[in-house]
Amino acid sequence: MPENDTNSSFGSVESAMAAVDLFSELEPEARSRMAAAASFVRVPARTQLFEAGSEALGFYAVLEGRVRLYQMSPTGKEHTIHAPGPGDVFAEAAVFKGRNYPASAQALEDSLLLFFDRHKLRRAIAADPDLAFAMLGLLAQRMRLLVNKLEAVTLKEVPARLAGHLLLLAASQQTEQDGELPEPATTVTLNLAKGHLATLLGATPETLSRALKSLASQELIEIKGRRITLLDPEGLEEVAEGLV
Ligand SMILES: Nc1ncnc2c1ncn2[C@@H]1O[C@@H]2COP(=O)(O)O[C@H]2[C@H]1O
C-alpha cells in the first residue's frame, strides 16, 4: 500500500477528484497540480490501510466503498471515530502535523480510494495558495465536526446523538442543502455494524438498541433491519437538539 490502479471507472485521477467535495471547487489548474500527488488505491473489504502510530505517508479520499477510523481504548476495545464514504477525505491532519497517524484505518467494504502522498502534496501546496486554502477549509470543517461531536458526547443523551446521526446520514445520503431537514419518510441505511455505530455515538450496543426503540416508539422513526425511515424529521431535530 498504496498501489496504483489505472483501471478505475473514474478515468484519470483528475476527473476522480471532481467527485470529492473538497476538490470540486478547485480551479482546474490547482486540481491538476494536486492530482500529480495522487494515485488510485483499490482495496478489498477488511484491508488495514494503516495503524495508529505508524508513519503518516499521506491522506486519502474515498471514491467508492467505506473506511472505518478507530482507536483502541486502554482495555483494548476498538472505538470507531468516523466512517468516511464516497466524497469524504480522511487522515488529512497527519499531512501537516505529526509524523504518525493518530488512529487506525480499515476498509469496511471493497473500496476505491485516492491516496495523496505527503511529500508531493506539500510541494504542490507550497507552490499554490489556492491549494493551501482548500486544505485549511477542510481542517476547519473537520474541527467543527469534532467540536459538535464533543458537545454531543459530553452534553447530550444517546437518543439525541442518535437522532442527530440519523439526520446527518439522511443529509449525506441525499442532496439536501446545508441545514435543510430531509423530507418526512426519507429512508436511510445504517452503514455501520451495531457495535461500530455504538462506539461512534459513545454508547454501548444495548443503549443504542434502546435509543433506536425509543425513537421508534415515539413514531419518529420506523426500523426495518438496517433501513430506518425518518417519519418525523422535525421531531428528530428537536430530540437531536435536546429539546425533548
Ligand atoms: N447497524 C445497526 N445498528 C443498530 N441497529 C441496527 C443495525 N442494523 C439493524 N438494526 C436494527 O435496529 C434494532 C435495534 O434494536 P436491536 O438491537 O434489538 O435490533 C436492531 C435491528 O433491528
The ligand as an SDF file (V2000), in Angstrom:
LIG
                    3D

 22 25  0  0  0  0  0  0  0  0999 V2000
  -26.2150   -1.4430   12.1470 N   0  0  0  0  0  0  0  0  0  0  0  0
  -27.2060   -1.3780   13.0100 C   0  0  0  0  0  0  0  0  0  0  0  0
  -27.0640   -0.7140   14.1490 N   0  0  0  0  0  0  0  0  0  0  0  0
  -28.0970   -0.6400   15.0190 C   0  0  0  0  0  0  0  0  0  0  0  0
  -29.2850   -1.2030   14.8370 N   0  0  0  0  0  0  0  0  0  0  0  0
  -29.4830   -1.8870   13.7260 C   0  0  0  0  0  0  0  0  0  0  0  0
  -28.4570   -2.0120   12.7650 C   0  0  0  0  0  0  0  0  0  0  0  0
  -28.9310   -2.7530   11.7620 N   0  0  0  0  0  0  0  0  0  0  0  0
  -30.1690   -3.0870   12.0810 C   0  0  0  0  0  0  0  0  0  0  0  0
  -30.5390   -2.5660   13.2510 N   0  0  0  0  0  0  0  0  0  0  0  0
  -31.8770   -2.6950   13.8400 C   0  0  0  0  0  0  0  0  0  0  0  0
  -32.1190   -1.8140   14.9190 O   0  0  0  0  0  0  0  0  0  0  0  0
  -32.5230   -2.5930   16.0470 C   0  0  0  0  0  0  0  0  0  0  0  0
  -32.1660   -2.0310   17.3900 C   0  0  0  0  0  0  0  0  0  0  0  0
  -32.5280   -2.9530   18.4010 O   0  0  0  0  0  0  0  0  0  0  0  0
  -31.9740   -4.4590   18.3390 P   0  0  0  0  0  0  0  0  0  0  0  0
  -30.5170   -4.4110   18.6120 O   0  0  0  0  0  0  0  0  0  0  0  0
  -32.8350   -5.3330   19.1690 O   0  0  0  0  0  0  0  0  0  0  0  0
  -32.2030   -4.8200   16.7770 O   0  0  0  0  0  0  0  0  0  0  0  0
  -31.7590   -3.8590   15.8540 C   0  0  0  0  0  0  0  0  0  0  0  0
  -32.0270   -4.0930   14.3970 C   0  0  0  0  0  0  0  0  0  0  0  0
  -33.3500   -4.4470   14.1720 O   0  0  0  0  0  0  0  0  0  0  0  0
  1  2  1  0
  2  3  1  0
  2  7  2  0
  3  4  2  0
  4  5  1  0
  5  6  2  0
  6  7  1  0
  6 10  1  0
  7  8  1  0
  8  9  2  0
  9 10  1  0
 10 11  1  0
 11 12  1  0
 11 21  1  0
 12 13  1  0
 13 14  1  0
 13 20  1  0
 14 15  1  0
 15 16  1  0
 16 17  2  0
 16 18  1  0
 16 19  1  0
 19 20  1  0
 20 21  1  0
 21 22  1  0
M  END
$$$$
